[in-house]
Amino acid sequence: MTIEDVIKKSILPLAFMVFWFWMTKTIMKVSGKTDLFWWIFLSGLPFGIHKMRLILIPRGMDT
């Protein structure tokens, strides 16, 4: 594994996740407090949709 692979497969996705969590937390601040439910919902949305699709519509099965 080269340094390029390490950067592409671990550092960039981690940096994106940190940025995404920070951005959604900043957006969700209402009067100085973060609405925890909506922050968890919005920050997990891009990561959970793919897994939901895999669970609900398995490959090789009839829908």
Sequence and secondary structure as in RCSB ss.txt:
>XXXX:A:sequence
MTIEDVIKKSILPLAFMVFWFWMTKTIMKVSGKTDLFWWIFLSGLPFGIHKMRLILIPRGMDT
>XXXX:A:secstr
  HHHHIIIIIHHHHHHHHHHHHHHHHTEETTEE HHHHHHHHHHHHHHHHHHHHHS TTS  
